[in-house]
Amino acid sequence: MIKKPTEITITTDYITLGQFLKLADVIKSGGEAKIFLAENEVLIDGTADNRRGRKLRGGEVVEVLGQKFEIKK
């Protein structure tokens, strides 16, 4: 059985990867983002990216720590 990604809804045009990690409860504070991204692989639509300022938009899928999240606008 294929598990559907958890939906994360945003109300703005985009959210940065660092903000997303906090919103998705992957990290507790925005200050942890730099260290977390240096130590963990994050895939955005299947491509690795560790830039905390990376802009995520509706429809993109983020994979982190074995979980999938889909950005909804």
ChimeraX attribute file (.defattr): number of C-alpha atoms within 10 A of each C-alpha:
attribute: neighborCount
match mode: 1-to-1
recipient: residues
	/A:1	3
	/A:2	4
	/A:3	7
	/A:4	10
	/A:5	14
	/A:6	14
	/A:7	15
	/A:8	15
	/A:9	13
	/A:10	16
	/A:11	9
	/A:12	9
	/A:13	10
	/A:14	16
	/A:15	19
	/A:16	14
	/A:17	23
	/A:18	24
	/A:19	19
	/A:20	24
	/A:21	22
	/A:22	16
	/A:23	17
	/A:24	14
	/A:25	9
	/A:26	16
	/A:27	16
	/A:28	12
	/A:29	13
	/A:30	15
	/A:31	12
	/A:32	14
	/A:33	23
	/A:34	14
	/A:35	9
	/A:36	17
	/A:37	18
	/A:38	12
	/A:39	10
	/A:40	11
	/A:41	15
	/A:42	21
	/A:43	16
	/A:44	19
	/A:45	13
	/A:46	11
	/A:47	10
	/A:48	12
	/A:49	15
	/A:50	19
	/A:51	15
	/A:52	18
	/A:53	13
	/A:54	16
	/A:55	14
	/A:56	19
	/A:57	17
	/A:58	17
	/A:59	13
	/A:60	13
	/A:61	21
	/A:62	24
	/A:63	18
	/A:64	16
	/A:65	10
	/A:66	7
	/A:67	12
	/A:68	16
	/A:69	19
	/A:70	20
	/A:71	20
	/A:72	15
	/A:73	14
